[in-house]
Amino acid sequence: MSSLSSSVLLLGLMSMTSLMAASAYNNFNQDVEIVFGKSLAKILDGGNMIKLSLDNCSGSGFRSKSKYLFGKFETHIKLVPGNSAGTVTTFYLSSHERRHDEIDFEFLGNQTGQPYLLHTNIFAKGQGGREQQFYLCLMVDDIPIRLFNNNEAIGVPFPNSQAMTVYSTIWNADEWATEGGRVKTNWTEAPFTASYRRFYADACIDSSGSSSRGASKSTNSLTSSTTQAWQTEELDIEALKKLRWVQNHFMLYDYCTDLKRFSQGLPPECKRPRFQQ
């Protein structure tokens, strides 16, 4: 996922091959901390991999020691294999302020042999409710799946002013995650485990002091004059074609078409063409 500037937010997926192009990966021993479920979170391979597990007592999760404002964030996730119904595996950014900003990737588990669903949401100034869901493609490589433009001019909040921490978690959400809660977690198959490798943050570290607990070799200070690729990156014609293809063929839910939910009127950005929302 990347925040390309203060004007557009791009969510995308990358394959293992494209992730390998990153010049430096964060070390989990140095750059993250376990935030809950300590006995269920294990850092392995000299800090190159972390495994998060869920049992019937607790889930687990970690967060980055640094906070970021704009940047590009990548990781390689091996989701829970087999029957993962009821589980949610996440990779997201959050400011965790009272009126917080948040950018969510939530992978919703399913029964054996059924595809995961990718649930995305965006919070800005404490306002969420902007969900889109996708069936996962079998192969993804630098394919954008969602674009969220800055529409502050028409009263739509945009996450461009609060530094955010990167989080990854696994937890039980069988009241809603799989087929709307119809399929529950089968605890006889616990623990459920997801693995993370190649966490990479090409981003501006918040220099306010709250992020002074750690710094990644692959990040830059907000005061740096160095121009990173994501600062000037735009979707060209081919990327827009890919975005349309994903949304036309794999999108399961779009809040901008949910007239029942928004019976009093859709959010303001929904009145604009899809790729200007």
Secondary structure, DSSP 4 states (H G I P E B T S, - for coil): -EE-SSSEEEEEE--HHHHTT-S----HHHHEEEEE-GGGEEEEGGGTEEEEEE-SS--EEEEEEEEEEEEEEEEEEEPPPS--TTEEEEEEEE--STT--EEEEEEE--STTSPPEEEEEEEBTTB----EEEEPPS--SSEEEEEEE--GGGT---S-SS-EEEEEEEEE-TTTTTGGGTSPP-GGGPPEEEEEEEEEEEEEEP-SSTTTT---TT-EETT--PPPHHHH----HHHHHHHHHHHHHHEEEEGGG-TTTTTT---GGGGS-GGG-
